[in-house]
Amino acid sequence: MKLLALSGSLRARSSNSAVLRSALDFFDGATTTADIGALPHFNPDLDGEDAVPPAPVVALRAAVGAADAVLIVSPEYAHGVPGVLKNALDWLVSSGECVHKPIAVITASPFPTGGDHANAQLRETLRMMTGTVVTAACREIPAVGPLIDTATDRVKDEATLADLRTAISHLTAAATAATTP
């Protein structure tokens, strides 16, 4: 089983990337984290009928296509999806790699809302892209800062770790069901 992970934050010490790494620790299979920071700004002229998409776009599409499931962990910026993550999704809209792909969305925020606006927006965008959003695997993590161990760059809070384990279990089950004939 293969899992592709996308972090909606490019910060080196991002709490969302720490959440992503912690969640990946619970996945029993191959994992890859896509580099969405290398993508050019979405431009349909670079992806038209006679165009050859830029190499980072080809790599992202291949990674999504090869994965059995996708895990997205993202912060919320100004009550929305970070631009770099939205850009990555824009490159995937018309290519079809997300169609029926099991996807989990986890947002983490320093605020008590847990990134609920970004979480809802991501789920809606992914549904429009015909991805299979695994609701039982989606999470909103509020007040994330104190939950992170800065020495290990992983989640240290046991309750949050247990919740991430459960989320990954639901995503794995959905991916297994989707790949079983």
Secondary structure, DSSP 8 states (H G I E B T S, - for coil): -EEEEEES---TT-HHHHHHHHHHTT--SEEEE--GGG-----GGGSSTT----HHHHHHHHHHHH-SEEEEEE--BTTB--HHHHHHHHHHTTT-TTTT-EEEEEEE-SSTT-SHHHHHHHHHHHHHTT-EE-GGG-EEE-S-GGGEETTTTEE--HHHHHHHHHHHHHHHHHHHHHH--
